[in-house]
Amino acid sequence: MNGALDISSSAMIAQRIRLNAVTSNIANMSSLRDENGDIAPYQARHVIFETDSSISAPGGASGVRVSSIEEDQVEPVYRYQPTHPLAITEGKHKGYVAYPRVNMVEQMVDALEASRAYEANIGVVEISKNLAAQSLRILA
């Protein structure tokens, strides 16, 4: 039974990290500067999961862990705003401002999926807890 709890808790941790990445993406949808203050539109982050064979249960089930958090490498969205203080001053995009290419619908679907997966794992923890309690009542 501890295997089921370990697997569910590993999944809950992974989904929490995924939800944090989604909220970061939504919060930075209009960020035009990077962490160093340089003019560079925000690049969305995506969480990559992998099987964690160090967490296992009888029957071959394994846990999950975050293998990496990767940044999109996509072209920003250019909007023509020549009077904007961060408008590009030279080159083919002169007068345009580069905005992050973060799709709100995609982020909301990711957030919904992560929260549903988190809730499902809470359900597994509850069932495992109830099963252990019932087992103790039978033995006592």
Disulfide bonds with the S-S distance in Angstrom:
none
